[in-house]
Amino acid sequence: MALRPETSSELLIDGKLVPGSRGTFEVVNPATEEVIGNAADAGPDDLDAAIGAARRAFDTTDWSRDHAFRAKCLRQLRDALLTHSAEFRALATEEIGCPSFLTGGPQFEGPVNDLGYFADLAENYEWTRPLGEAKPMGIPNVREVRYEAAGVVGAITPWNFPHQINFAKIGPALAAGCTVVLKPAPDTPWAAALVGKVVAEETDFPPGVLNVITSSDHALGEQLVVDPRVDIVSFTGSTDTGRKVMASASQNLTKVFLELGGKSAFIVLDDADLAGACSMAAFNVVTHAGQGCAITTRLVVPREKLDDAIAATRDAMAGLPADDPSKPGTICGPLISAKQRERVESYIQLAKDEGGKIEIGGGRPAGKDKGFFVEPTLISGLDNSARVAQEEIFGPVLVVIPHDGDDDAIRIANDSPYGLSGMVYGTDEERIKHVVDGVRTGTMGVNGGIWYAADVPFGGYKQSGIGREMGVAGFEEYLESKAVARPA
Ligand code: NAD
């Protein structure tokens, strides 16, 4: 089967690939601004049918109880997707604008392989746990707790790492025995739609277990959240939209799982290899043009080494220019859209208005008339109260902030509405531990450590979200527990 959609892709509803009732909408390559094809444009009736199908599949089939069959389907999907790896990877670079090296990791192959981890969990999870005997009110009872699939999941995802985020939701949700309606972001419909095509044509997933609804209309996200047939809303996106999702879900008291924004700190202690740390900070922030929620976007360095840190970061950024994402060696591709580029440029202007200095970058790269590129940019001269240090920019923009010792660095890291991730560089283990203990975030790297893996729970403190994705914790988000007792 060739994957490439020639004119349009299709929706997956109740096991069938169908056109969108509103026709199609354009898919744009962010590196060239060319229309590369179309995606099916779903309307409210399509979503309604998809939710109905997911509800039916959950309520009237054995899907939620047949752990071995689910594991088989997930492995089948993983293997089928991997046979199309070259095509998926090329399309990811065209549709998402992500540098091609990332498609061998989190932009495709990493999360596809992770489906095997969730298949293993479906088979090996302790679904029933005996609690032994107790005598409530003097009456002997034998008790157990059973874990069961929570029901229909409405999965709503963003455009920045669509494969990673789509699979981090559908993998554990399906492994847990839920059925799913996946609604991807309008900017990256193919990443989801083509998975739907593989599910329909190359796997044994029963009709309705996974439904994929692409649409140009954000309102379908809201429709999915308020539908009473949906048991869990699993959302990844901006904190502002997350707030709306939580408010809408309150109508039916639907459980929400939220992965939201970040403004993570990269802390350099005074005993660290400063140049090495600053190179890594530059690399992190330019990767995929900074369009990652867990990317460290505040570089917090010893005040007495501020000038050296700026020079080292500037030098590193100079070697990481924004470029064609399909070119080997490109680390910084384009932003996803003209709208996102305007947003990033407005923050760079804001930094100048607030008295910041642009140490490098700050504009569009010379010689690139097409594509939504912004140069890797380093801002100095501001403290942590500046808006560019507080708000998520979602571009290749790093703000350098001086600290006056380890506790001050922790204070700065925590002086944020977010708490998603972080990094610390140093040599003294006690001091590193003190910083890791003190920073209030869901993940922390030490000296370049990479925490991202299928078995690692990912998520945020504070306004970065509620709940954890991936790992056993991410799987358990899609379960309910049922306590059962009988007289002994
Ligand atoms: P977004 O919030 O604009 O949209 C995310 C999704 O929500 C899209 O599918 C959109 O159609 C849908 N949506 C929009 N309005 C809705 C509503 N009222 N109700 C329900 N759904 C609605 O986010 P984006 O611009 O696509 O992605 C970038 C954001 O995502 C950044 O803030 C980034 O930090 C965040 N993000 C977080 C994580 C994480 O795991 N914490 C990962 C990736 C991205």
Residues whose N, C-alpha, C, O or C-beta is under 5 A from the ligand:
A	BS01	NAD	I156 T157 P158 W159 K183 P184 A185 P186 H218 G221 E222 T236 G237 S238 T239 T241 K244 V245 E259 L260 G261 G262 C293 S464
